[in-house]
């Protein structure tokens, strides 16, 4: 259960500050600064939330934001019942609202786990759900567990070039630099040599992340664990943290065990913004685009449930328009293509709410194009829903595209509408039974 400094909100809800409640003006100002720093970094295309007068409105990004001592969990949402979140800590919500948000908290954890954005085994997952207060603390605890294991096995050593003044001759003497710097101090040698030690980028990033956790965590259990690890961890020189630094990391036989820890380290270090005004309202955000998360989740579930002879693929794309003047193509890319031999089903995931179970014209036109370009007889729009509409009502219509079959021309293509009950523990519709239905249409 979340603690008194945790607020749980949903996508697109608004949250207004009140100095008598958990979300105060100082937190709002910290989030405003964080947004401004995002723009300065060139990430203006990413809008985790919108700044309002005396408040913020969340967008389609879900995850966790920590501003000072306040943690805000942004959860998925499949209804329009509420547009303004209560500025109350999780333990102050009424029982029905708390249970509802706890369900969505569990759904988000399950989706992150399925998409390998939360790498835990079944035992760890169960224990983390019981012990951790927020999604952020789950990531912190996982990082500490991975780092503790790495430290126990032994930190990796790498060859590293050293250059500078030494009191003993070691390696290659750099004559020009030695003369310019040691003309008076002839007892010194300006040399370049190679050392084999633990001072390398892998260990530096782990150490920097440990120091960060020590600064941001208010959980006494995590603070105790990170302090014990810092005592055992050799002190490392500081390193510059950029996305490029993580992209250049090579995971081989010796460093593969660092991979999971450094994935979390990347999330933490690249999304941390210290309070440059000198206050204590530092901000860290770990947020995921819900549209991309939904697509990835459905793809992985379908790929697991695919029977023999059925291929589930994504990132398929085909040329749509060609511009002769500038010599470039416009491409279209469906989310998922299910193939059985020469026959295909196009599946497009949409994380949004539709009125009266009727898709918009743009969605239907999109599926029409997919049917034509992939020569598919069936396309499916998959939306999140509730248990009342989980089994779905089909939208079936004939297209003008025709094909010849057994010397007889038939109108063949159609689009179906499905809903997936994301609050159902079995996640109905995405599984073997769904494939049986799909295959019957092929």
Secondary structure as GFF3:
##gff-version 3
##sequence-region A 1 442
A	DSSP	beta_strand	6	10	.	.	.	ID=ss1
A	DSSP	beta_strand	14	16	.	.	.	ID=ss2
A	DSSP	alpha_helix	25	40	.	.	.	ID=ss3
A	DSSP	beta_strand	49	52	.	.	.	ID=ss4
A	DSSP	beta_strand	55	58	.	.	.	ID=ss5
A	DSSP	beta_strand	61	67	.	.	.	ID=ss6
A	DSSP	beta_strand	70	75	.	.	.	ID=ss7
A	DSSP	three_ten_helix	90	92	.	.	.	ID=ss8
A	DSSP	alpha_helix	95	114	.	.	.	ID=ss9
A	DSSP	alpha_helix	122	131	.	.	.	ID=ss10
A	DSSP	alpha_helix	135	153	.	.	.	ID=ss11
A	DSSP	beta_strand	158	166	.	.	.	ID=ss12
A	DSSP	beta_strand	172	173	.	.	.	ID=ss13
A	DSSP	alpha_helix	175	181	.	.	.	ID=ss14
A	DSSP	beta_strand	189	197	.	.	.	ID=ss15
A	DSSP	alpha_helix	201	216	.	.	.	ID=ss16
A	DSSP	alpha_helix	220	232	.	.	.	ID=ss17
A	DSSP	alpha_helix	243	247	.	.	.	ID=ss18
A	DSSP	three_ten_helix	256	258	.	.	.	ID=ss19
A	DSSP	alpha_helix	259	270	.	.	.	ID=ss20
A	DSSP	beta_strand	272	273	.	.	.	ID=ss21
A	DSSP	beta_strand	283	289	.	.	.	ID=ss22
A	DSSP	alpha_helix	290	305	.	.	.	ID=ss23
A	DSSP	beta_strand	311	314	.	.	.	ID=ss24
A	DSSP	beta_strand	318	323	.	.	.	ID=ss25
A	DSSP	beta_strand	328	332	.	.	.	ID=ss26
A	DSSP	beta_strand	336	340	.	.	.	ID=ss27
A	DSSP	beta_strand	343	350	.	.	.	ID=ss28
A	DSSP	three_ten_helix	355	357	.	.	.	ID=ss29
A	DSSP	alpha_helix	361	373	.	.	.	ID=ss30
A	DSSP	beta_strand	378	385	.	.	.	ID=ss31
A	DSSP	three_ten_helix	387	389	.	.	.	ID=ss32
A	DSSP	beta_strand	402	405	.	.	.	ID=ss33
A	DSSP	beta_strand	408	411	.	.	.	ID=ss34
A	DSSP	beta_strand	414	421	.	.	.	ID=ss35
A	DSSP	alpha_helix	432	440	.	.	.	ID=ss36
###
